[in-house]
Amino acid sequence: MTTQARLIEYLEKEMGLSEDAIALAVRQAGALPNLLPIALWKYGLITAEQLDQIFDWLEAPQPGQNFV
């Protein structure tokens, strides 16, 4: 599973965002999926605190990541 797919799953399950809200942000982020959290915040779909939570989640080791 890609990082973006895991992020979308996190946004839906843990943050309670709707598929429509996420789809809007994905469209706005375009070819730069790393901008997804910023797009969510820019359009008022998440708060600044939630944005921080997302960045914390992104920085945390994810299941299946191998560090050598």
N, C-alpha and C positions, 0 to 999 in steps of 0.2 A: 504494500500500500504506500502510495506517495505521501510526502509531507502535506501536500495540499489536501489530499483526500482525508488524511487523519485530522487536519485542521477543520475541515468542513464537518466531519463527524463530531469533533469536540464542540464546535459552535452550535450544532443542532442539539446534541445530547446534554452537554454541561452548561451551556449558556442560554439554551432555550430559544435560539433564533430560528425564525421560519425559513423554509426553503426559498421563499420569494425574496426575503431580505438578503440571504446569502447569494442568490442568483444575481440580484442587482449589483452587489459588491463585486462579484466575479466579472460581470460585464464591464464594470468601471475599471477594474484592475487590469483588464485586457491581457496582454502578453506578459505582464509582470505579476505573477501570482503572489509574490512576496508583499505586494501592496494591498492584498485583501483586507487585512485588519485596518489599515488606514482608510480604505474606501468605506468600510463599515462605520468607522468613527466620523468620517467627513460627512456622510449622509444622515448622521444622527441615529444610526441603528444600534450603536453601543455608546456607553459613556467612556470618559477618559479612564476611569477606574477599570472598566472592563477591558479597555485597550491594553492597559498595563498587565492585567491577568493573562490576556492572550499572548503578549510578548514573553511573560514568565513561562507560560506553557511551551511556547516555541523554543525557548532556551533550554528547557529541561530535557534530559535524555529521554528519547522515545523508545518504546519497545521495538526490538529488532534492529536498533542502531548498534553497529559494531565500531568500537574505538580501538584503533591499533596504535 
